[in-house]
């Protein structure tokens, strides 16, 4: 009780009111052998100045992105973040906004979420979006569960070139729901889904097929064959997309997707050691909208005809009976979603397209420069967006440590996923020609 701001007299008064002699009596229901009988092994408390100094010492152990040039991606990307975003999202109107449960006093936060949903629906080409999910991986898992509920089937098709960590999350969700997973192989030459392997699947049993665009290797998939097979047999097409790519590519809605998910970190959110981020989730059709997990904010009018916002189509188990719920997601990532809405609004259509275009062009420039280094090659022939894989018979983990000494965060070694000699590089609009040329010069000296 030492951390509660109570005097001894106040504690005694509370105990007397409860009709007990000591605080320990509050925990009598807990078996004695499960109660801690000595203090935790923790260091002594620090003063404010000592604590600040200690945190600075810990922070100095971290690699500093302001002094290290990053070519590391694989799900978290070093995109430029306009300074205006921090100033807008830090305004008191957002910081003090009440939770959206009570619409009558939450119009500001509800409107910000509604605008976010509208922007996500626009860039994905879908009819509706929810108020965000935890992250891209869990959004994909929720999409698979939603597809199973909508189709009343229990088979999900995943490609082998899906992000391995996303696949782990999906598998964790599905294996506890008695949903089976069938995998699509990828062509070792192109790096994209192996089309002949589509013939090995009983599509009449499939609830949905997932396609990641671009895939884990940064390569562009051929969506049409998968879409044709899954939808002709009554299943759904789920696309997991990099939102920045939508500044150049046809929207998933134009390609015929039924559900679209992705991670919104690229939309104005900092990398932050891998989080926090947000998962976006969009879908088409009235039947699917009513099964969408999480919160959905809708627009309405009050009795005087004035524009207003409310939570609508509530499917969370916190809102309706558990047996009718389609999701038990507890919270949306409202702050991160607001940041994404501000980012898309500030950039506008032209700026958003320009970010995608620069990322594409700069990634291809670096790839061509790297392929000029003896011993390095491109293992996959399919076109790429802002990430690409390079093959080289070196220890990429060791190379990355040596690159860090030179001020560079190298690519992700794929040896951890059983793909030896391969490394995944990422390039965004934030990289300059000088940075890329210096990186090539340093890397060339290390792998030569």
C-alpha positions in Angstrom: 0.0 0.0 0.0 3.1 2.3 0.2 2.4 3.9 -3.2 -1.1 5.0 -2.3 -1.3 8.7 -1.2 -3.0 7.8 2.1 -2.1 8.7 5.7 -2.1 6.0 8.4 -5.3 7.4 9.8 -7.0 7.2 6.4 -5.9 3.5 6.0 -7.2 2.6 9.5 -10.5 4.3 8.7 -10.8 2.3 5.5 -10.0 -0.9 7.2 -12.6 -0.2 9.9 -15.3 0.6 7.3 -14.5 -2.8 5.6 -14.7 -4.6 8.9 -11.2 -6.0 8.7 -8.0 -5.7 10.8 -5.3 -5.6 8.1 -4.8 -5.2 4.4 -3.6 -8.8 4.2 -7.2 -10.0 5.0 -8.2 -8.6 1.6 -6.2 -11.5 0.0 -7.4 -14.4 2.2 -9.0 -16.1 -0.8 -5.5 -16.5 -2.4 -3.8 -19.6 -1.1 -0.9 -18.8 1.2 1.7 -20.7 -0.9 0.9 -18.5 -3.8 1.4 -15.2 -2.0 4.8 -13.4 -2.0 6.4 -13.6 1.4 9.4 -11.3 0.8 10.1 -8.2 -1.1 10.8 -8.4 -4.8 14.4 -8.4 -5.8 14.4 -4.8 -7.2 16.9 -2.0 -7.0 16.4 0.8 -4.5 14.3 3.8 -5.7 16.0 6.7 -7.5 15.5 10.4 -7.2 14.1 12.2 -10.3 17.5 13.4 -11.4 19.0 9.9 -10.9 16.2 8.3 -12.8 16.5 10.7 -15.8 20.2 10.1 -15.9 19.7 6.3 -15.8 17.2 6.5 -18.8 19.7 8.5 -20.8 22.3 5.8 -20.1 19.9 3.2 -21.4 19.0 5.2 -24.4 22.6 5.6 -25.4 22.8 1.9 -25.9 20.4 2.0 -28.7 21.3 2.5 -32.4 20.4 6.1 -33.2 18.4 6.4 -36.5 19.3 10.1 -36.7 22.9 9.0 -37.3 22.4 5.6 -39.0 21.0 5.4 -42.5 18.4 2.6 -42.7 18.0 0.1 -45.5 16.0 -2.2 -43.2 12.3 -2.8 -43.8 10.3 -6.0 -43.7 7.3 -4.4 -42.2 8.5 -1.3 -40.5 9.7 1.5 -42.8 11.7 4.7 -42.6 9.4 7.0 -44.5 9.6 10.8 -44.1 7.1 12.2 -41.5 6.1 15.8 -42.1 6.7 17.8 -38.9 3.2 19.2 -39.1 1.8 15.8 -38.1 3.3 16.0 -34.6 2.0 19.5 -34.0 -1.6 18.7 -35.1 -1.9 15.3 -33.3 -0.5 17.0 -30.2 -3.3 19.6 -30.0 -5.5 19.5 -26.9 -8.6 18.6 -28.9 -7.0 15.2 -29.6 -5.2 14.6 -26.4 -8.2 15.3 -24.2 -10.8 13.6 -26.5 -13.1 11.3 -24.6 -13.4 7.6 -25.5 -16.0 7.2 -28.4 -18.4 5.1 -26.3 -20.7 8.0 -25.5 -21.4 9.7 -28.8 -23.1 12.7 -27.3 -19.8 14.0 -25.8 -17.4 12.4 -28.2 -18.2 14.1 -31.5 -14.6 15.2 -32.1 -12.9 11.9 -31.7 -15.7 10.2 -33.6 -15.3 12.6 -36.5 -11.5 12.0 -36.6 -12.1 8.3 -36.8 -14.8 8.7 -39.4 -12.4 10.8 -41.6 -9.7 8.1 -41.2 -12.2 5.4 -42.3 -13.1 7.4 -45.3 -9.5 7.9 -46.4 -8.7 4.1 -45.9 -11.8 3.3 -48.0 -10.6 5.7 -50.7 -7.1 4.4 -51.1 -8.1 0.7 -51.0 -11.1 1.2 -53.3 -13.4 -0.5 -50.9 -16.9 0.5 -49.6 -16.2 0.7 -45.8 -13.4 0.6 -43.3 -13.3 0.1 -39.6 -11.8 2.3 -36.9 -8.4 0.4 -37.1 -7.0 -2.8 -35.6 -4.0 -3.6 -33.5 -1.6 -4.1 -36.4 -1.4 -5.5 -39.9 -0.8 -9.1 -38.8 -3.8 -9.3 -36.5 -5.9 -7.5 -39.0 -5.1 -10.3 -41.5 -6.0 -12.9 -38.9 -9.3 -11.2 -38.3 -10.0 -11.0 -42.0 -9.5 -14.8 -42.3 -11.9 -15.4 -39.4 -14.4 -13.1 -40.9 -14.2 -14.9 -44.3 -14.8 -18.2 -42.5 -17.9 -16.9 -40.8 -19.2 -15.3 -44.0 -18.7 -18.4 -46.1 -19.3 -21.0 -43.4 -16.1 -22.8 -44.5 -13.0 -23.7 -42.5 -10.1 -23.7 -45.0 -7.8 -20.7 -45.5 -5.2 -20.5 -48.3 -2.0 -18.7 -47.5 1.0 -18.1 -49.8 4.4 -19.2 -48.7 5.8 -15.8 -49.6 3.5 -14.1 -47.0 5.5 -12.2 -44.3 6.6 -15.1 -42.0 5.7 -13.2 -38.8 2.2 -12.4 -40.2 1.8 -16.1 -41.1 2.7 -17.0 -37.5 0.0 -14.6 -36.1 -2.6 -16.0 -38.5 -1.7 -19.5 -37.7 -2.0 -18.8 -33.9 -5.5 -17.3 -34.4 -6.8 -20.0 -36.7 -5.5 -23.2 -35.0 -7.5 -22.3 -32.0 -10.7 -21.9 -34.1 -10.4 -25.3 -35.8 -9.7 -23.7 -39.1 -7.2 -25.5 -41.4 -4.6 -23.7 -43.5 -3.5 -24.7 -47.0 -0.3 -23.2 -48.4 0.5 -22.0 -51.9 4.1 -22.5 -53.0 6.1 -19.7 -54.6 8.1 -20.0 -57.8 11.8 -20.1 -56.8 12.6 -18.2 -60.1 10.1 -15.4 -60.0 9.5 -15.2 -56.2 5.7 -14.9 -56.7 2.9 -17.5 -56.2 3.5 -20.6 -58.3 0.4 -20.7 -60.6 0.4 -24.5 -61.2 0.1 -25.0 -57.5 -3.4 -23.4 -57.6 -4.6 -26.6 -59.3 -3.8 -28.7 -56.2 -6.4 -27.0 -54.0 -10.1 -28.0 -53.5 -11.5 -24.5 -54.0 -15.0 -25.6 -53.1 -13.8 -25.9 -49.5 -11.9 -22.6 -49.3 -13.2 -19.7 -47.2 -10.6 -17.3 -48.5 -7.3 -17.0 -50.3 -4.8 -14.4 -49.1 -2.4 -12.6 -51.4 0.2 -10.1 -50.1 0.9 -7.2 -52.5 3.8 -6.6 -52.6 4.7 -9.9 -51.1 7.3 -10.5 -48.4 10.1 -10.3 -51.0 8.8 -6.9 -52.2 7.6 -8.5 -55.5 4.4 -7.8 -57.4 1.9 -10.7 -57.5 -0.4 -11.6 -60.3 -3.8 -11.3 -58.6 -6.2 -12.4 -61.4 -5.6 -16.2 -61.3 -6.1 -16.4 -57.6 -9.1 -14.1 -57.6 -10.8 -16.1 -60.4 -10.5 -19.4 -58.7 -11.4 -18.5 -55.2 -14.4 -16.3 -56.1 -15.8 -18.7 -58.8 -16.1 -21.3 -56.1 -17.8 -19.1 -53.5 -14.7 -18.0 -51.5 -13.3 -14.5 -50.7 -10.2 -12.8 -51.9 -8.2 -11.2 -49.0 -5.4 -8.8 -50.0 -2.7 -7.7 -47.5 -1.2 -4.5 -48.9 1.5 -2.0 -48.3 -0.5 1.3 -48.2 2.2 3.3 -49.8 2.1 1.1 -52.9 -1.5 2.3 -53.4 -0.2 5.6 -54.5 0.9 4.0 -57.8 -0.9 0.6 -58.2 -4.5 -0.2 -59.0 -6.5 -0.3 -55.7 -7.5 -3.7 -54.3 -11.1 -2.7 -55.0 -10.3 -2.4 -58.7 -8.6 -5.8 -58.6 -11.7 -7.4 -57.1 -10.6 -8.0 -53.5 -13.4 -8.7 -51.0 -11.3 -7.7 -47.9 -8.2 -5.5 -47.7 -5.9 -5.3 -44.7 -2.5 -3.8 -44.0 -0.2 -2.1 -41.5 -0.5 1.7 -41.3 3.0 2.4 -39.8 4.1 3.8 -43.2 1.3 6.4 -43.0 3.0 9.0 -40.8 3.8 6.7 -37.8 7.3 6.4 -36.6 9.1 3.1 -36.5 9.4 3.2 -32.7 11.3 -0.1 -32.3 8.5 -1.9 -34.2 5.5 -0.2 -32.6 3.0 1.0 -31.8 1.3 0.8 -35.2 -2.2 0.2 -36.5 -3.9 -2.3 -38.7 -6.3 -1.0 -41.3 -9.2 -3.1 -42.4 -11.6 -2.4 -45.3 -14.3 -4.5 -47.1 -17.1 -4.4 -49.7 -20.8 -5.3 -49.6 -23.5 -5.0 -47.0 -23.2 -8.6 -45.8 -19.4 -8.3 -45.2 -19.7 -4.8 -43.6 -22.0 -6.3 -41.0 -19.4 -8.9 -40.1 -16.5 -6.4 -39.9 -14.6 -6.7 -36.6 -13.9 -3.8 -34.2 -15.4 -0.4 -34.1 -17.1 1.3 -37.0 -18.1 5.0 -36.9 -21.0 6.1 -39.0 -22.4 9.5 -40.0 -25.9 10.5 -39.1 -28.0 13.6 -38.3 -29.5 14.7 -35.0 -33.2 15.7 -34.5 -32.4 19.2 -35.7 -30.8 17.9 -38.9 -27.2 18.6 -37.9 -24.4 16.3 -39.0 -23.3 13.9 -36.3 -21.3 10.7 -35.7 -22.0 7.5 -33.8 -20.6 4.0 -33.3 -22.6 1.7 -35.6 -22.9 -1.9 -36.7 -21.4 -3.0 -33.4 -20.0 -6.5 -33.6 -17.6 -6.7 -30.7 -18.5 -9.0 -27.8 -18.3 -6.0 -25.5 -21.3 -4.5 -27.3 -23.5 -7.4 -28.1 -24.1 -11.0 -26.9 -20.9 -13.0 -27.1 -22.5 -15.8 -29.2 -23.4 -13.2 -31.8 -20.1 -11.3 -31.8 -17.7 -11.5 -34.7 -14.7 -10.2 -32.8 -13.3 -9.6 -29.4 -10.8 -6.9 -30.3 -10.8 -4.7 -27.3 -9.6 -1.4 -28.6 -8.8 0.5 -31.8 -5.5 2.3 -32.3 -7.1 5.7 -32.3 -4.0 7.9 -32.0 -2.1 6.0 -34.7 -5.2 6.1 -36.9 -5.5 9.9 -36.4 -1.9 10.3 -37.4 -2.5 8.3 -40.6 -5.5 10.5 -41.4 -3.5 13.6 -40.9 -0.6 12.2 -43.0 -2.9 11.3 -45.9 -4.7 14.7 -45.7 -1.4 16.7 -45.6 0.1 14.8 -48.5 -3.0 14.8 -50.7 -3.3 12.6 -53.8 -0.3 14.1 -55.5 2.0 13.9 -52.5 0.9 10.4 -51.7 1.6 9.3 -55.3 5.0 11.1 -55.1 6.1 9.1 -52.0 5.3 5.9 -53.8 7.0 7.0 -57.0 10.2 8.0 -55.2 10.3 4.8 -53.2 10.0 2.8 -56.4 12.6 4.7 -58.3 15.1 4.8 -55.5 14.7 1.2 -54.7 15.4 0.3 -58.3 18.5 2.6 -58.4 20.0 0.9 -55.3 19.2 -2.6 -56.6 21.0 -1.9 -59.9 24.0 -0.5 -58.0 24.2 -3.5 -55.7 24.1 -5.9 -58.7 27.3 -4.3 -60.0 29.2 -5.7 -56.9 30.9 -8.9 -57.8 29.3 -11.9 -56.1 25.9 -10.3 -55.6 22.9 -11.3 -57.8 19.1 -11.1 -57.9 17.4 -14.4 -57.2 13.9 -13.4 -58.3 12.8 -12.1 -61.7 9.4 -10.6 -60.8 9.1 -6.8 -60.6 9.5 -5.2 -57.2 8.3 -2.1 -55.5 10.3 -0.6 -52.6 11.9 -3.8 -51.3 14.0 -6.4 -53.1 16.1 -9.5 -52.3 19.8 -9.8 -53.1 21.7 -13.1 -53.1 25.3 -13.3 -51.9 27.4 -16.2 -50.4 28.3 -14.2 -47.2 27.1 -14.1 -43.6 24.6 -11.3 -43.8 24.2 -11.1 -40.0 28.0 -10.5 -39.7 27.9 -8.0 -42.6 25.1 -6.1 -40.9 27.2 -5.7 -37.7 30.0 -4.3 -39.7 27.7 -2.0 -41.6 26.4 -0.7 -38.3 29.9 0.3 -37.4 29.9 2.4 -40.6 26.6 4.1 -39.8 24.3 1.9 -41.8 21.4 -0.4 -40.9 21.7 -3.1 -43.5 18.9 -5.4 -44.9 17.2 -8.2 -43.2 19.1 -11.5 -43.4 16.6 -14.2 -44.5 18.7 -17.0 -43.0 16.4 -16.9 -40.0 13.6 -18.1 -42.3 15.7 -20.8 -43.8 16.5 -18.7 -46.9 20.3 -18.7 -46.7 22.5 -16.3 -48.7 19.5 -14.0 -49.1 19.0 -10.5 -47.7 16.0 -8.2 -48.0 16.7 -4.5 -48.6 14.2 -1.6 -48.3 14.4 1.9 -49.8 12.0 4.7 -49.2 11.7 8.3 -50.4 13.8 9.3 -47.3 17.0 7.9 -48.9 19.2 10.2 -50.9 21.5 9.3 -53.8 24.5 10.1 -51.8 23.4 7.8 -49.0 22.8 5.0 -51.4 26.1 5.5 -53.2 28.0 5.5 -49.9 26.2 2.4 -48.8 27.1 0.6 -52.0 30.8 1.6 -51.6 30.9 0.3 -48.0 29.1 -2.9 -48.7 31.2 -3.6 -51.8 34.3 -3.5 -49.6 32.7 -5.9 -47.1 31.5 -8.6 -49.4 34.4 -8.5 -51.9 
